[in-house]
Amino acid sequence: MFGLDARRRYTTSNESRSSNGQIMQRILVIDDDRSVRTANRTLLEHEGFEVIAAEEGRAGLEALETTPFHVVIVDIFMPGMDGLE
């Protein structure tokens, strides 16, 4: 299993770079609980990741259609569309 420091060595045209020029890994967090979204965003951004957060499954799918992500973190117990659909 790769740790958080296992950065990829190739680039795509939609990548963001940090102020020191390093590629920022993009993570999508999908969770209906605002405090969980905020906590995940704060922790991951502090570790140097670019974080996009969605409050429900459909918004997460829309984000996936337009933006490439390296990792998706999904709450599996959400109203409407759960994280397993």
Order of alpha helices (4+ residues) and beta strands (2+ residues): beta-beta-beta-alpha-beta-alpha-beta
